[in-house]
């Protein structure tokens, strides 16, 4: 049974929507909308079955997805061929309009929908910092960055004001998808109706202002800031946008226009009876002035020794040479910014490590859209399911190979004597993957 909508909430929405209120409330009892965003950096014919329907007009490579679709449980999803995302949630990253070579920060990034949308637009060029203050959520974020194959990304687990102290004016653009009262989730997650109170919304608005205050310091002069929530509440949306411009006079609202979306005042709210999506508010700000983003390079991570680099490169000459050591992992991130005293979960492209005398490649190096020039074996459905379960594959190959399904790489294997030993990560094995 659908949860009841609080009376206080209906009274407020009547003030916001007037005669549109019945149409809005009717939409909240309908099936929530879903979307799929194809990874343009890892295109495969296998995704064509998801792109025959209605495109999502404001986001590239995106389509509406059937409510009962099992796309998120497939091998292609595990290999990073696409990201399942609510359609309106794609608006803020489209407004940010990331370009290759920029320095961009997603300040409240988990689980990674907006980060991966931004990262795909950057095409592996520049620096993308994805931050999440909550450790458990930061771990999920890191996994999604790896799955989607983005090599130029740093995943941090820090509070916004820590980053503002560390990297003032360091970014061309900052995304602030702030924690909110979640009114836009009433259709997708009816339990949020029971959790809603006016007091919760007031508390969220105050916390959002704290986050925006930190974000304001992170954007370079001439750079842009996108603020978004998944709520309809004016205190968290329009009033916070007004407060931001009043409190930080160096920022102005900037108009934006996308297919089906017009925001001449620089703010836009998606209401489900007006647009095919759940609740989403987006505001675009521009910082006055003009200067280059700059962050000091990192000297806190060790550089791998010559012999270590030589040993790994001898085994995997097709992979880039490591620039840093991150724990035991050899990583490639040539333009790494200063991360000293910042908790970091992921740095650049994880290449692999030296275990004893053996070089072992990392799963991320297989999933990166820069697929290594190494032997690839195409698996059928049966072999793919065995591989994803951690079993060996019968195939006559020697040494390290990449296992591929429907044209997309799923992971590493190592062949010897007609058998390919499985190197799919143990933590991902045993899940029920569909073809």
C-alpha positions in Angstrom: 0.0 0.0 0.0 1.2 3.5 -0.9 2.3 5.6 2.1 0.1 8.6 3.0 1.4 12.0 2.0 1.6 14.3 5.1 -1.1 17.1 5.3 1.6 19.7 6.0 3.3 18.8 2.8 0.1 19.0 0.7 -0.7 22.4 2.2 2.8 23.7 1.2 2.6 22.2 -2.3 -0.8 23.9 -2.8 0.9 27.2 -2.3 3.6 26.3 -4.7 1.5 24.8 -7.5 -2.0 26.2 -7.1 -4.3 24.6 -9.6 -1.6 22.1 -10.7 -1.7 20.3 -7.3 -4.1 17.5 -8.3 -2.1 16.6 -11.4 1.1 16.6 -9.2 -0.4 14.4 -6.5 -1.8 12.0 -9.2 1.8 11.6 -10.6 3.1 10.6 -7.1 1.0 7.4 -7.2 2.2 6.3 -10.6 5.2 4.0 -11.4 8.5 5.9 -11.0 10.6 6.5 -14.0 13.9 4.9 -14.7 16.7 5.7 -17.1 19.8 4.2 -18.6 22.9 6.1 -19.6 25.1 4.3 -22.0 28.9 4.6 -21.4 30.1 6.4 -24.6 33.7 5.4 -23.8 32.9 1.7 -23.7 30.3 1.3 -26.5 29.2 -2.2 -27.5 26.5 -3.7 -29.7 25.2 -5.5 -26.6 23.6 -2.3 -25.3 21.4 -1.8 -28.4 18.5 -3.6 -26.8 18.3 -0.7 -24.3 18.4 2.1 -26.9 15.3 1.3 -29.0 12.9 3.3 -26.8 12.4 7.0 -26.0 15.6 9.0 -25.6 16.0 11.3 -22.6 16.2 14.7 -24.3 18.5 16.5 -21.9 21.3 13.9 -21.5 23.5 12.4 -24.1 23.4 8.6 -24.8 20.4 8.2 -22.4 17.1 6.5 -22.7 14.0 5.8 -20.6 14.1 2.3 -19.2 11.2 0.0 -18.6 10.2 -0.1 -15.0 10.7 -3.9 -14.8 14.0 -3.9 -16.7 16.7 -6.2 -15.2 19.5 -4.2 -16.9 21.2 -3.5 -13.6 21.7 -7.2 -12.9 23.5 -8.0 -16.2 27.1 -8.8 -17.1 27.1 -5.7 -19.3 26.2 -3.5 -16.2 29.0 -5.2 -14.2 31.5 -4.4 -17.0 30.5 -0.7 -17.0 28.6 -0.6 -20.3 26.0 1.7 -18.7 24.7 3.4 -15.6 21.1 3.1 -14.3 20.0 6.5 -13.3 16.7 8.4 -12.7 16.2 10.6 -15.8 15.9 14.0 -14.0 19.0 13.2 -12.0 20.9 13.5 -15.3 20.0 17.2 -15.5 22.6 18.7 -13.1 25.6 17.1 -14.8 24.3 18.1 -18.2 24.1 21.7 -16.9 27.6 21.5 -15.6 28.7 20.7 -19.2 32.1 19.2 -18.4 34.8 19.4 -21.0 37.9 17.2 -21.5 41.0 18.7 -19.8 39.1 20.6 -17.1 39.6 20.2 -13.3 36.2 19.3 -11.8 35.0 18.5 -8.3 31.9 16.6 -7.4 31.6 17.5 -3.7 28.8 15.1 -2.5 29.3 12.4 -5.1 28.0 9.0 -3.9 26.8 6.8 -5.3 28.4 8.2 -8.5 25.7 8.9 -11.1 26.6 12.5 -11.6 30.3 11.8 -11.3 30.3 9.1 -13.9 28.2 11.3 -16.2 30.8 14.1 -15.8 33.7 11.7 -16.2 32.3 10.3 -19.4 32.1 13.8 -20.8 35.7 14.5 -19.8 36.9 11.4 -21.8 39.7 10.6 -19.4 41.3 14.1 -19.9 41.9 16.5 -17.0 41.2 15.8 -13.3 37.9 14.7 -11.7 37.8 14.6 -7.9 34.8 12.7 -6.5 34.2 13.3 -2.8 31.9 11.7 -0.4 32.1 12.4 3.4 30.4 9.2 4.5 32.9 6.3 4.4 30.5 3.5 3.4 29.0 5.6 0.6 32.5 6.6 -0.5 33.4 3.0 -1.0 30.3 2.5 -3.3 31.3 5.6 -5.2 34.9 4.2 -5.8 33.4 1.0 -7.1 31.2 2.8 -9.6 34.1 4.9 -10.8 36.1 1.7 -11.4 33.2 -0.1 -13.1 32.7 2.8 -15.6 36.4 2.8 -16.4 37.3 6.4 -15.6 41.1 6.7 -15.3 41.6 10.4 -14.4 39.7 10.3 -11.2 40.5 10.8 -7.5 38.0 9.5 -4.9 38.2 11.3 -1.6 36.4 10.8 1.8 36.5 14.3 3.3 34.3 17.1 4.6 33.7 19.9 2.2 35.5 22.5 4.4 38.6 20.3 4.4 38.8 20.4 0.7 38.0 24.2 0.6 41.1 24.7 2.8 43.2 22.4 0.7 42.2 23.5 -2.8 40.9 27.1 -2.9 40.1 28.2 -6.4 41.4 25.0 -7.7 38.5 23.9 -10.0 37.0 25.0 -13.2 33.6 23.6 -12.0 32.1 22.2 -8.8 29.0 20.1 -8.5 27.1 20.3 -5.3 24.4 17.6 -5.2 23.5 18.3 -1.6 21.8 16.0 0.9 18.2 17.1 1.1 14.7 16.3 2.5 14.1 14.0 -0.4 10.7 15.1 -1.5 11.5 14.2 -5.1 11.8 10.6 -3.9 8.2 10.3 -2.8 7.2 8.3 -5.9 10.4 6.2 -6.2 10.7 5.4 -2.5 7.3 5.9 -0.7 8.9 5.3 2.7 10.4 8.8 2.4 6.9 10.2 2.9 6.8 8.8 6.4 10.2 10.3 7.2 9.3 13.8 6.0 8.8 16.7 8.4 9.0 20.5 8.0 11.8 20.4 10.6 13.8 18.0 8.6 13.6 20.3 5.6 14.8 23.2 7.7 17.8 21.3 9.0 18.7 20.2 5.4 18.6 23.8 4.2 21.0 24.9 7.0 23.4 22.0 6.1 23.2 22.9 2.4 24.3 26.4 3.2 27.4 25.1 5.0 28.3 22.9 2.0 27.7 25.8 -0.5 29.9 28.1 1.6 32.8 25.6 1.2 32.0 25.0 -2.5 32.2 28.8 -3.1 35.9 28.8 -2.2 36.7 25.9 -4.5 35.7 27.5 -7.8 38.3 29.5 -9.7 37.3 33.1 -10.9 35.4 32.5 -14.1 34.4 29.0 -13.1 31.0 27.6 -12.5 29.1 25.9 -9.7 26.0 23.7 -10.1 23.8 23.2 -7.0 21.2 20.5 -7.1 18.8 18.7 -4.7 16.1 16.0 -5.2 13.4 18.0 -3.4 10.7 20.5 -4.2 11.2 22.5 -1.1 11.8 26.3 -1.8 13.8 26.7 1.4 16.3 24.1 0.1 16.1 25.3 -3.5 15.2 28.8 -4.6 15.8 30.4 -1.2 19.2 28.8 -0.9 20.0 30.0 -4.4 19.1 33.5 -3.4 21.0 33.2 -0.2 24.1 32.1 -2.0 24.2 35.0 -4.4 23.5 37.4 -1.6 26.2 35.9 0.7 28.8 35.5 -2.1 28.6 38.6 -4.2 31.3 37.2 -6.6 28.8 34.7 -7.9 25.9 35.4 -10.3 23.2 33.1 -11.6 23.7 32.0 -15.2 20.8 31.0 -17.5 20.9 27.5 -19.0 18.9 25.7 -21.7 18.6 22.1 -22.5 16.2 20.2 -24.8 12.9 20.4 -23.0 14.3 22.6 -20.2 14.4 26.4 -20.1 16.0 28.2 -17.1 16.4 31.9 -18.0 16.8 32.8 -14.3 19.4 30.1 -13.8 17.2 27.8 -11.7 15.0 24.9 -12.7 12.8 22.4 -10.8 11.6 19.2 -12.4 8.0 18.4 -11.4 6.8 15.0 -12.6 3.5 16.3 -14.0 5.4 18.8 -16.2 8.5 16.7 -17.2 9.2 13.0 -17.4 11.3 12.6 -14.3 11.3 12.6 -10.6 11.9 15.7 -8.4 15.1 17.5 -9.2 16.2 21.1 -8.6 19.2 22.6 -10.5 20.9 26.0 -10.2 23.9 27.3 -12.2 26.2 30.0 -10.8 29.2 31.7 -12.4 32.1 33.2 -10.4 33.1 36.6 -11.6 36.5 37.2 -13.0 38.8 35.0 -15.0 41.8 33.0 -14.0 43.2 29.5 -14.5 42.5 26.8 -12.0 45.6 25.7 -10.2 46.4 23.1 -7.6 50.0 22.2 -6.5 51.2 18.8 -7.6 51.3 16.0 -5.1 54.5 15.0 -3.3 52.9 12.8 -0.6 52.6 9.6 -2.6 55.8 7.7 -3.2 57.1 7.2 -6.8 57.7 3.5 -7.6 61.3 2.5 -7.8 63.0 1.9 -11.1 63.2 -1.9 -10.7 59.5 -2.1 -9.7 58.5 -0.1 -12.8 60.8 -2.1 -15.0 59.4 -5.4 -13.7 55.8 -4.4 -14.2 56.4 -2.8 -17.6 58.2 -6.0 -18.7 55.1 -8.0 -17.9 52.5 -5.5 -19.2 54.2 -3.2 -21.8 50.8 -2.3 -23.2 49.9 -0.5 -19.9 51.1 3.0 -19.1 54.1 3.3 -16.8 53.2 3.8 -13.2 53.6 7.4 -11.8 52.8 6.7 -8.1 52.5 4.0 -5.5 49.1 4.0 -3.7 49.5 1.5 -0.9 50.8 -1.6 -2.7 49.2 -0.6 -6.0 51.0 0.9 -9.0 48.9 3.7 -10.4 48.9 6.0 -13.4 47.9 9.6 -12.6 50.5 12.0 -14.2 48.8 15.2 -13.1 47.9 14.2 -9.6 47.1 17.2 -7.3 48.3 17.6 -3.7 46.4 15.1 -1.6 48.5 15.2 1.5 46.4 14.9 4.7 43.2 14.1 2.7 41.7 10.7 3.0 41.8 9.1 -0.5 40.2 5.9 -1.6 41.2 5.9 -5.3 43.9 7.6 -7.3 43.9 7.5 -11.1 44.1 4.2 -13.0 45.1 1.3 -10.8 47.5 -0.8 -12.9 48.4 -3.6 -10.6 51.1 -4.7 -8.2 54.2 -6.8 -7.7 53.4 -9.8 -5.6 56.7 -11.6 -4.7 58.4 -11.7 -8.1 55.2 -11.7 -10.1 53.4 -8.8 -11.7 49.6 -9.0 -11.3 47.3 -6.6 -13.1 44.4 -4.8 -11.4 40.7 -5.2 -12.3 40.5 -1.5 -13.0 43.1 -1.8 -15.8 40.8 -4.2 -17.5 37.7 -2.1 -17.1 39.3 1.2 -18.2 38.0 2.5 -21.5 41.7 2.6 -22.6 41.5 -1.1 -23.2 45.1 -2.6 -23.3 46.4 -3.9 -26.5 46.5 -7.5 -25.4 44.8 -10.8 -26.5 41.1 -10.7 -25.9 38.9 -13.8 -25.7 35.2 -13.5 -26.5 33.1 -15.5 -24.1 29.7 -17.0 -24.9 26.9 -16.7 -22.3 27.8 -20.0 -20.6 31.5 -19.1 -20.3 30.7 -15.6 -19.2 28.5 -16.8 -16.3 31.2 -19.3 -15.2 33.8 -16.5 -15.3 31.7 -14.1 -13.3 31.2 -16.9 -10.7 34.9 -17.3 -10.3 35.3 -20.5 -12.3 38.1 -21.4 -14.8 37.6 -21.2 -18.5 38.7 -23.8 -21.0 40.6 -22.1 -23.7 44.0 -22.5 -25.4 45.9 -19.4 -24.4 49.1 -18.6 -22.6 49.7 -15.8 -20.2 47.5 -12.8 -19.3 44.4 -12.3 -21.4 41.2 -10.1 -21.3 37.9 -11.9 -21.1 35.2 -10.2 -23.1 31.4 -10.6 -23.4 29.3 -9.0 -26.1 32.2 -6.9 -27.1 33.0 -5.4 -23.7 35.8 -6.5 -21.4 34.7 -8.2 -18.1 38.2 -8.8 -16.5 41.5 -10.6 -16.5 42.4 -14.2 -16.9 45.7 -16.1 -17.1 46.1 -19.0 -19.5 48.2 -22.1 -19.1 47.8 -25.6 -20.6 44.4 -25.1 -22.1 42.8 -23.5 -19.0 42.4 -19.8 -18.2 42.7 -19.2 -14.4 40.0 -16.8 -13.2 41.1 -13.3 -11.9 37.7 -11.8 -11.5 37.7 -10.0 -8.1 36.5 -12.4 -5.4 34.3 -9.7 -3.8 32.2 -9.6 -7.1 31.9 -13.3 -7.6 28.8 -15.3 -6.8 26.4 -12.5 -7.7 23.6 -13.5 -10.0 24.5 -11.9 -13.3 22.0 -12.1 -16.2 23.1 -12.3 -19.9 
